[in-house]
Amino acid sequence: GRCRRRLNDMKKIAFIINPKSGTKSKESLPELIEKNLDKEKFEPKIVYTQYAGHGKELAQQLSAEGYDVVVACGGDGTVNEIASAIVHTNTALAIVPLGSGNGLGRHLGYSMSPSKALQQINEANEEHIDYAKANDRCFFCTCGTGFDAHVSHSFSNQKTRGLMTYIKTMCREYWNYKPYNYVIKANSMAVLQKAFLITIANAAQWGNNAYIAPEANIADGKLNVCILKPFTMFTIPAIIAQLMTKNLLKSRYFTFVEATDITLCREESGEFHIDGEPVLEEKDIHIRIIHHGLKVMMPKHDNKFFLNKVIDNL
């Protein structure tokens, strides 16, 4: 009877591994899953993505087959694909962060160590978080236009990945980049603003602990419209320091507003990013929040930042 009860209580968990994402090797991952996953709680399956978009197809299929948890093993693009496939289902998302930025994984509190992330899944709680849509594309952390979108397009064409490549790309592109004028419609108001970049944030960071929206709460039913105005070269060190220490609100070049429904009007169609992945979008982009639309495996935290910003609002 005890054995039967244990089998009935076991959850079906599937690991979707993107062998091409990020900078870390994925070869040892099956062995780490075998070693760190609690087999009394979970019955695991491992599958690999073989082409762009395959993660979404696999996640849809696994959710339809009744899997309780799908684990995105890869970078922000992989996480976005898999999470997009399981919104409004009973399948929960977990993450083993293996990418360059790992925005959602970091925000939810997953360790950057695959072994520790797997151990966190064993003890995680099921919670619901918000997601958002920019026109028809789902995002979970951030979307945006301006310099960060331009850099994500340039970065995608580099031969190497990782933080250093991203920083080099950013430094190189800064010198030729010109800020644009935007009209932002939100909260029954329309504002004309010249901006270096505009980020619409559901979560607090772009990735790599760069906090573009330090006040963002991933479960409060609101988005943060973050505007970085044009600044001089001499203020770059201060802005980078504020980004990395959750102090961007202190910058006179930064402003933000909370909203649930936003229309962003640009001078022309073109470069945009969705969770850091480069895409091309129309001139006008309609962005809206979908409250508590995704079930996630939330790692347990002693950290008050997470308790205040996430858990209390679920």
C-alpha positions in Angstrom: 0.0 0.0 0.0 2.8 2.4 0.9 4.5 1.8 -2.4 1.3 2.4 -4.4 0.7 5.6 -2.5 4.2 6.8 -3.3 3.7 6.1 -7.0 0.4 8.0 -7.0 2.0 11.0 -5.3 4.9 11.1 -7.8 4.9 14.0 -10.2 5.7 13.7 -13.9 8.6 16.1 -14.7 10.1 16.7 -18.1 13.5 18.4 -18.8 13.7 20.2 -22.1 17.3 20.8 -22.8 18.5 23.2 -25.5 22.0 21.9 -26.4 22.9 25.2 -28.2 21.9 27.9 -25.7 24.3 30.0 -23.6 27.9 29.3 -22.8 27.7 26.2 -20.5 28.0 22.6 -21.7 24.8 20.5 -21.4 26.5 17.1 -21.6 26.6 16.5 -17.9 23.0 17.6 -17.3 21.4 14.1 -17.5 23.9 12.9 -14.9 23.2 15.9 -12.6 19.5 15.2 -12.9 20.0 11.6 -11.9 22.1 12.7 -9.0 20.2 15.6 -7.6 16.5 15.1 -8.4 14.3 13.6 -5.7 13.1 10.3 -7.3 10.5 9.9 -4.5 8.8 13.0 -5.6 9.5 13.1 -9.4 9.4 10.7 -12.3 11.7 12.4 -14.9 11.9 12.4 -18.7 14.6 14.2 -20.7 14.1 15.6 -24.2 16.3 17.8 -26.4 15.4 20.6 -28.7 16.5 20.1 -32.3 15.6 23.4 -34.0 14.2 26.9 -33.3 10.6 26.7 -32.0 11.0 23.0 -31.0 10.9 23.9 -27.3 7.4 25.3 -27.7 6.2 22.2 -29.5 7.7 19.8 -27.0 6.3 21.8 -24.0 2.8 21.8 -25.6 3.0 18.1 -26.2 4.2 17.3 -22.7 1.6 19.5 -21.1 -1.1 17.7 -23.1 0.3 14.4 -21.9 -0.3 15.5 -18.3 3.2 16.4 -17.2 3.0 18.3 -13.9 6.3 20.2 -14.4 8.3 21.2 -17.5 11.8 22.4 -16.8 13.4 24.8 -19.3 17.1 24.0 -19.4 18.7 26.8 -21.4 18.7 30.6 -21.8 16.1 33.3 -21.9 14.9 32.4 -25.4 14.4 28.7 -24.4 12.6 29.8 -21.2 10.3 32.1 -23.2 9.5 29.4 -25.8 8.6 26.8 -23.1 6.7 29.2 -20.8 4.7 30.5 -23.8 3.5 27.0 -24.5 2.2 26.3 -21.0 0.4 29.5 -19.9 -3.1 28.8 -18.6 -2.4 25.1 -18.1 -1.9 22.9 -15.0 1.7 22.4 -16.0 4.2 24.4 -13.9 7.4 25.9 -15.3 10.8 25.2 -13.5 14.2 26.5 -14.7 17.7 25.3 -14.9 19.4 28.5 -16.0 22.0 27.9 -18.7 22.0 31.1 -20.8 23.8 34.3 -21.0 21.3 36.5 -19.0 18.9 34.2 -17.2 16.5 37.0 -16.4 13.4 35.0 -15.3 15.5 32.3 -13.6 17.4 34.9 -11.5 14.2 36.8 -10.7 12.5 33.7 -9.4 15.6 32.9 -7.3 17.0 29.9 -9.2 20.7 29.2 -8.6 23.1 29.6 -11.5 24.6 26.2 -10.4 22.7 23.5 -12.3 23.1 21.1 -9.3 21.7 23.6 -6.9 18.8 24.6 -9.2 17.8 20.9 -9.4 17.9 20.7 -5.6 15.7 23.8 -5.5 13.1 22.1 -7.7 12.8 19.3 -5.1 11.6 21.8 -2.4 9.9 24.4 -4.6 6.3 25.6 -4.1 3.8 25.9 -6.9 2.8 29.6 -7.4 1.2 31.7 -10.1 2.9 34.7 -11.8 2.0 37.2 -14.4 3.0 37.3 -18.0 2.5 39.9 -20.7 2.0 40.2 -24.5 3.6 42.6 -26.9 1.3 42.5 -29.9 1.0 38.7 -30.2 4.3 37.7 -28.5 4.4 36.5 -24.9 7.1 37.8 -22.6 7.8 37.0 -18.9 10.6 39.5 -17.9 11.0 42.4 -20.3 10.4 43.7 -23.8 11.7 46.9 -25.2 12.8 49.2 -27.9 15.8 51.5 -28.3 19.4 50.8 -27.4 18.9 47.4 -25.6 16.9 46.1 -28.6 19.6 47.3 -30.9 22.3 45.6 -28.8 20.3 42.3 -28.7 20.2 42.3 -32.5 23.9 43.0 -32.8 24.7 40.4 -30.1 22.7 37.7 -31.9 25.1 38.0 -34.8 28.3 37.5 -32.8 30.2 34.3 -33.0 30.6 33.9 -29.2 28.1 34.3 -26.4 28.4 35.2 -22.7 28.6 38.4 -20.6 31.9 39.7 -22.0 30.7 39.5 -25.6 27.6 41.3 -24.6 29.5 44.1 -22.9 31.9 44.5 -25.9 28.9 44.7 -28.3 27.3 47.3 -26.0 30.4 49.5 -25.9 30.9 49.3 -29.6 27.3 50.1 -30.6 27.0 53.0 -28.1 29.1 55.4 -30.2 26.8 55.3 -33.3 23.5 55.0 -31.5 21.0 57.9 -31.7 18.0 58.2 -29.3 14.5 58.3 -30.9 11.2 60.0 -30.1 8.4 57.8 -28.8 4.8 58.3 -27.8 3.8 56.3 -24.8 0.1 55.8 -24.1 -0.8 54.5 -20.7 -3.2 55.2 -17.8 -5.4 57.4 -20.1 -2.4 59.6 -20.9 -0.1 60.1 -23.9 3.4 61.3 -23.5 6.0 62.3 -26.2 9.4 61.3 -25.0 12.9 61.2 -26.5 14.5 58.1 -25.0 17.8 56.2 -25.2 15.7 53.1 -24.5 12.2 52.1 -23.2 11.8 48.8 -21.4 8.4 47.3 -20.4 9.1 45.2 -17.3 7.2 42.4 -15.7 10.2 41.2 -13.7 12.9 43.3 -12.1 15.9 42.7 -14.4 17.1 42.2 -17.9 19.4 39.4 -16.7 22.9 39.2 -15.3 21.5 41.1 -12.2 21.1 44.3 -14.2 18.0 45.7 -12.5 16.2 48.0 -15.0 13.0 47.8 -13.0 14.0 47.4 -9.3 10.4 47.9 -8.1 8.8 45.4 -10.5 6.6 42.7 -8.9 6.0 39.6 -11.1 2.7 38.8 -9.5 0.9 42.2 -8.9 -1.0 42.5 -12.3 1.1 45.6 -13.3 3.9 46.4 -15.7 6.6 48.9 -15.2 7.2 51.3 -18.2 10.9 52.2 -17.7 12.3 55.1 -19.7 16.1 55.9 -19.8 16.5 59.4 -21.2 19.5 60.4 -23.3 22.6 60.9 -21.1 26.2 62.0 -21.5 29.2 59.7 -21.8 30.5 60.8 -18.4 27.4 59.5 -16.6 27.7 55.9 -18.0 29.7 54.5 -14.9 27.1 55.9 -12.5 24.2 54.5 -14.5 25.8 51.0 -14.8 26.5 51.1 -11.0 22.8 52.0 -10.3 21.6 49.2 -12.7 23.6 46.6 -10.8 22.7 47.8 -7.3 18.9 48.3 -7.8 19.3 52.0 -7.5 18.3 53.2 -11.0 15.4 55.1 -9.5 17.9 57.6 -8.1 19.1 58.6 -11.5 17.7 61.8 -13.0 17.9 60.2 -16.4 15.4 57.4 -15.4 11.7 57.5 -15.0 9.0 54.8 -14.7 5.2 54.5 -14.5 3.1 51.5 -13.6 0.4 50.4 -16.1 -1.6 47.4 -17.2 -2.2 48.4 -20.8 0.4 50.3 -22.9 0.7 51.4 -26.5 4.2 52.3 -27.6 4.3 54.3 -30.8 7.7 54.6 -32.6 8.9 56.7 -35.6 9.3 53.5 -37.7 9.0 49.7 -37.5 12.1 47.7 -36.7 14.3 46.4 -33.9 12.6 45.2 -30.7 13.4 42.6 -28.1 11.2 40.0 -26.3 12.9 38.7 -23.1 16.2 39.7 -24.6 15.7 37.9 -27.9 15.8 40.1 -31.0 12.6 40.5 -33.1 11.2 42.9 -35.6 8.0 44.7 -34.7 5.5 47.2 -36.2 5.7 50.9 -35.5 2.9 50.7 -32.9 3.2 48.0 -30.2 0.3 47.1 -27.8 1.5 45.6 -24.6 -0.8 44.2 -21.9 -0.4 42.2 -18.7 -2.1 38.8 -18.1 -2.5 38.4 -14.3 -1.4 35.1 -12.8 -1.4 33.3 -16.2 1.6 31.0 -15.6 2.1 28.4 -12.9 5.8 28.2 -11.8 7.9 26.1 -9.3 9.0 28.9 -7.0 12.3 28.1 -5.1 12.0 28.6 -1.3 13.6 31.8 -0.1 14.8 33.4 3.2 15.5 36.6 1.2 13.1 39.3 2.2 13.2 40.9 -1.3 11.6 37.8 -2.7 9.1 37.4 0.2 8.0 41.0 -0.2 8.0 41.2 -4.0 6.7 37.9 -4.9 5.2 35.5 -2.3 3.0 38.0 -0.5 1.2 38.9 -3.7 0.3 35.4 -4.8 
